Amino acid sequence: MEAELVVLAVVLLVAGFVSGIVAGLLGVGGGMILVPVLFQAFLFFDLPTHLQIHMAVASSMAIICFTGSLSARSHFKRGAVDMDVVKSWGGFIAVGALVGAVAARFIAPAGLKIIFATLALSMAARMLLNKNPGEAGTASIGAAVQKSLASLVGFFSALMGIGGGTLSVPLLNASGRDVLRAVGTSSVFGVFIAVPAAIGFMIGGWSLPDLPAYAVGYVNLLAVAVIIPTSMLGAPLGARLAHRLTKKTLNAIFAGFLIVSGGRMLIAIFV
């Protein structure tokens, strides 16, 4: 049992580091890596079934509060954050995230997985079919529609336990930002999503029975404390790498990430 706990701790530490690198590189928060690892950890500790996935998602959001902040700071220092968009979309994303976190308790995951997979794969196709990969897309989406979609980014990101970059980077690209600036701006939105979402999950799970020790609502503070150090170590490294890659390469990496993420969600529906 002690050996298994050591292995589990090592897995959590490595997952935190990898999620931090991915967060800095792609502006996505790292939840795509954290949620399945945390879910398996809670399964290992035999948490009640009704807590496992929700606690994995909630704890992921709490970790992204810290990882996202470092990633956003690194991109901001390199001039890759569009503050006009942050000011315009930020409130809508934050409100969407809070609503999504509170609503998570009442929503079945299967339908959300289908929606997420469809969005991820369609956005990957758009990025791959772009005639100028990595460059700014044509701003064909009106300002009002952009804000509405930003709310949905926050809503679905909170439900899936991710920092939102999987959805916001393609949206920013389609709204006229090149992929590097989209990644940098998305890293800021990760914080706008994670903070209200983590609070929402704490509130939503506050009165639930069978909560384990070191849990505040759905957020498992012990798991968060284990992962945060390595995730914060990886985030600046990922941001630094993003600024060394060409926009075309970064665009291809992100499109590949979307394909893997969307494909994994589709597989999860049928397995």
C-alpha positions in Angstrom: 0.0 0.0 0.0 2.8 2.4 0.9 4.5 1.7 -2.5 1.3 2.4 -4.3 0.9 5.7 -2.5 4.5 6.7 -3.5 3.7 5.8 -7.1 0.5 7.8 -7.0 2.2 10.8 -5.5 4.9 10.7 -8.3 2.2 10.4 -11.0 0.4 13.5 -9.5 3.6 15.5 -9.4 4.5 14.6 -13.0 1.0 15.3 -14.2 1.2 18.7 -12.5 4.5 19.5 -14.3 3.2 18.4 -17.7 -0.1 20.3 -17.2 1.9 23.4 -16.4 4.0 23.1 -19.5 0.9 22.6 -21.7 -0.9 25.5 -19.9 2.0 27.9 -20.7 2.5 26.5 -24.3 -1.1 26.5 -25.4 -2.9 28.8 -22.9 -5.3 25.9 -22.0 -5.0 25.6 -18.3 -3.9 22.0 -18.3 -7.2 20.5 -17.2 -7.2 18.0 -20.0 -4.3 16.3 -18.3 -5.3 17.0 -14.7 -9.0 15.8 -14.7 -8.4 12.2 -15.8 -5.3 11.8 -13.5 -7.2 13.3 -10.5 -10.2 11.0 -11.3 -8.0 7.9 -11.2 -6.5 9.1 -7.9 -9.9 9.6 -6.3 -10.9 6.2 -7.7 -7.8 4.7 -6.1 -8.8 6.2 -2.7 -12.3 4.8 -3.1 -14.1 8.1 -2.9 -17.9 7.8 -3.3 -18.9 7.5 -6.9 -21.0 10.6 -6.9 -17.9 12.7 -5.9 -15.2 11.3 -8.1 -15.6 13.1 -11.4 -17.0 16.3 -9.9 -14.1 16.5 -7.4 -11.6 15.9 -10.2 -13.1 18.7 -12.2 -13.3 21.1 -9.2 -9.8 20.4 -8.0 -8.5 20.9 -11.5 -10.1 24.4 -11.6 -8.5 25.2 -8.2 -5.0 24.2 -9.5 -5.5 26.3 -12.7 -6.1 29.4 -10.5 -2.3 29.2 -9.7 -1.0 27.7 -12.9 -3.0 30.1 -15.1 -1.7 33.1 -13.1 1.9 32.2 -13.8 1.2 31.4 -17.4 -0.7 34.7 -17.9 2.1 36.7 -16.3 4.7 35.1 -18.5 2.8 35.8 -21.7 1.9 39.4 -20.5 5.6 40.2 -20.0 6.2 39.1 -23.6 3.5 41.4 -24.9 1.2 38.5 -26.1 -1.9 39.5 -24.2 -4.6 41.6 -25.9 -5.9 43.7 -23.0 -8.7 45.2 -25.0 -10.2 41.7 -25.5 -9.6 40.8 -21.8 -11.6 43.9 -20.8 -14.3 43.2 -23.3 -14.7 39.5 -22.8 -13.5 39.0 -19.2 -16.7 39.6 -17.3 -18.8 37.4 -19.7 -16.3 34.5 -19.3 -16.2 34.8 -15.5 -20.0 34.8 -15.2 -20.3 31.9 -17.6 -17.7 29.9 -15.5 -19.5 30.6 -12.2 -22.9 29.5 -13.7 -21.3 26.4 -15.2 -19.7 25.4 -11.9 -22.9 25.7 -9.9 -24.9 24.0 -12.7 -22.4 21.0 -12.9 -24.1 19.3 -10.0 -27.3 19.0 -12.0 -26.0 18.2 -15.5 -25.4 14.8 -17.0 -21.9 14.6 -18.5 -22.6 12.6 -21.7 -24.3 15.4 -23.6 -21.6 17.8 -22.5 -18.9 15.5 -23.8 -20.6 15.4 -27.2 -20.8 19.2 -27.4 -17.2 19.6 -26.3 -15.9 17.0 -28.8 -17.9 18.6 -31.6 -16.6 22.1 -30.8 -13.0 20.9 -30.4 -12.9 18.9 -33.7 -14.7 21.6 -35.7 -12.3 24.3 -34.4 -9.3 22.1 -35.2 -10.5 21.7 -38.7 -10.9 25.4 -39.1 -7.3 26.1 -37.8 -5.9 23.4 -40.1 -7.8 24.7 -43.2 -6.7 28.3 -42.5 -4.7 29.4 -45.6 -2.3 31.4 -43.4 -1.8 29.0 -40.4 -1.0 30.7 -37.2 -1.8 34.2 -38.5 -4.9 36.2 -37.5 -8.1 34.8 -38.8 -10.7 37.0 -40.5 -12.7 38.8 -37.9 -16.0 37.6 -39.2 -17.7 37.4 -35.8 -19.6 40.5 -34.5 -18.7 42.0 -31.1 -22.1 41.0 -29.5 -21.7 37.4 -30.8 -18.1 37.3 -29.5 -19.3 38.2 -26.0 -22.1 35.6 -26.1 -19.6 32.9 -27.2 -17.2 34.0 -24.5 -19.9 33.3 -21.9 -20.3 29.8 -23.4 -16.5 29.3 -23.2 -16.6 30.0 -19.5 -19.7 27.9 -19.0 -18.4 24.7 -20.8 -14.9 25.1 -19.5 -16.1 25.1 -15.9 -18.1 22.0 -16.5 -15.2 20.2 -18.1 -12.6 21.4 -15.5 -10.4 23.1 -18.1 -8.9 26.6 -18.4 -10.8 27.4 -21.6 -8.0 27.6 -24.1 -9.4 24.7 -26.0 -12.3 26.8 -26.9 -11.1 30.4 -26.5 -7.9 30.2 -28.6 -9.8 29.2 -31.8 -12.5 31.8 -31.0 -9.8 34.5 -30.6 -8.1 33.4 -33.8 -11.5 33.6 -35.6 -12.0 37.0 -34.1 -8.8 38.4 -35.7 -5.9 37.5 -33.4 -2.9 35.5 -34.5 -2.4 32.2 -32.7 0.4 33.4 -30.4 -1.6 36.4 -29.2 -4.6 34.1 -28.9 -2.7 31.7 -26.6 -1.4 34.6 -24.5 -4.8 36.2 -24.1 -6.4 32.8 -23.4 -4.0 32.2 -20.5 -5.5 35.3 -18.8 -9.0 34.0 -19.5 -8.0 30.7 -17.7 -7.7 32.7 -14.5 -11.1 34.4 -15.2 -12.6 30.9 -15.6 -10.8 29.1 -12.8 -11.4 31.5 -9.9 -15.2 31.8 -10.1 -15.5 28.1 -11.1 -13.5 26.9 -8.1 -15.7 29.1 -5.8 -18.8 27.8 -7.5 -17.7 24.2 -7.0 -17.0 24.9 -3.3 -20.5 26.3 -2.9 -22.2 23.6 -5.0 -20.7 20.8 -3.0 -20.7 22.4 0.4 -23.5 20.4 2.0 -22.9 17.1 0.3 -22.6 14.0 2.5 -19.5 11.8 2.5 -17.0 14.6 1.7 -13.4 13.4 2.5 -11.1 15.2 4.9 -9.3 18.3 3.4 -12.2 18.9 1.0 -14.1 22.2 0.7 -17.2 21.4 -1.3 -16.0 19.5 -4.4 -12.4 20.9 -4.1 -9.9 18.5 -2.6 -7.3 20.7 -1.0 -4.8 17.8 -0.4 -4.7 16.9 -4.1 -4.4 20.6 -5.0 -1.5 21.1 -2.6 0.4 18.1 -4.0 0.1 19.2 -7.7 0.4 23.0 -7.5 4.3 23.1 -7.0 5.1 21.2 -10.1 2.4 22.8 -12.2 3.6 26.2 -11.3 7.2 25.1 -12.2 6.1 24.0 -15.7 3.9 27.0 -16.7 6.6 29.6 -17.3 8.7 27.0 -19.2 5.7 26.3 -21.5 5.1 30.0 -22.1 8.8 30.5 -22.9 8.6 27.6 -25.4 5.5 29.1 -27.1 7.4 32.3 -27.9 10.3 30.4 -29.5 8.1 28.4 -31.9 6.9 29.8 -35.2 3.2 30.7 -35.5 2.7 28.0 -38.0 4.2 25.3 -35.7 2.2 26.6 -32.7 -0.9 26.5 -34.8 -0.3 22.9 -35.8 0.5 21.9 -32.2 -2.7 23.5 -31.0 -4.8 21.9 -33.8 -3.3 18.5 -32.9 -4.2 19.1 -29.3 -7.8 19.9 -30.2 -8.0 16.7 -32.3 -6.6 14.6 -29.4 -8.9 16.3 -26.9 -12.0 16.0 -29.0 -11.2 12.4 -29.9 -10.7 11.4 -26.3 -14.0 12.9 -25.4 -15.8 10.9 -28.1 -14.1 7.7 -27.0 -15.1 8.4 -23.4 -18.8 8.5 -24.5 -18.7 4.9 -25.8 -16.2 3.3 -23.4 
